[in-house]
Amino acid sequence: MFRLVLGPMKSGKSFALISRFAPLAFSDKTFMLFQPAKNTRDAKIESRLGLQLPAKKITQLADILLERSLPQVIGIDEIHLFDGSDVGAISQILKKGHEVYIVGCNLDYRGKMFDIVKQLLELSPDEVIHQKAVCELCQSTEGIYTQVWYKGKIMTNGLPPVIVEDGTYVYKPVCRQCFQQEKEKVRESKLY
């Protein structure tokens, strides 16, 4: 079973991961949670409601394959912080018959899909869940984008696609109507 939970910041993705894995502690299934070493916000997988589970920090997805014994169920948080070139590790884990549950942002601050998410979708997950958040500008429950602010200004370009949440920037989920994209340059066309 391969499940993918995607959505903007503050949409309950980590909560979904925790709610899936917490009951496993009372089962006979072996499990392990992983998160990127780039994630400096949490030492564990933690929802914004304060619920948490321990997780192993890894620098690349291939590190999971280095485990002495792979657990039956594997959870990965903040998938968008991993490099797309490392998706082959997930494919190998799935081929070995392990259950994989992955959560993360699907779109960057520009509204573009992360390369790693595109590649995971190409692995044809059994289930894809799209979470929504409350738009922090108009309070609608249709927040599907993550907008990034720096010193009170919305960033629409000039940053790398992956921005680690380290306190430098402010991240807000926003709805389609409130999302601001970089204005495309319009070319002048000449008729001949």
VENURKA-V523323 format. One line per field, one symbol per residue. psi: psi as a letter, one per 40 degrees, with the letter a starting at -180 (. if undefined). burial: # if it has 24 or more other C-alpha atoms within 12 Angstrom, else .. A space follows every 50 residues. Layout:
psi->???
burial->???
This chain:
psi->hhihhiiiifefdddddddddddddeieiiiiiiiiddhedieihhieee iiiiihhididdddeeidhhidhhhhifdeeihdeedddddddddeeihh hhiihdiaeeeihidddddddeegidhhhhiiihhedeeiffheihihih fehhheieiidhhhgeedihhhhiiddehhihhihhihihh.
burial->.#################.###........#########..#.####... .#######.##.###....###############.##.###.##...### #####################.#.#..#########.....########. ...###....####......######..##............
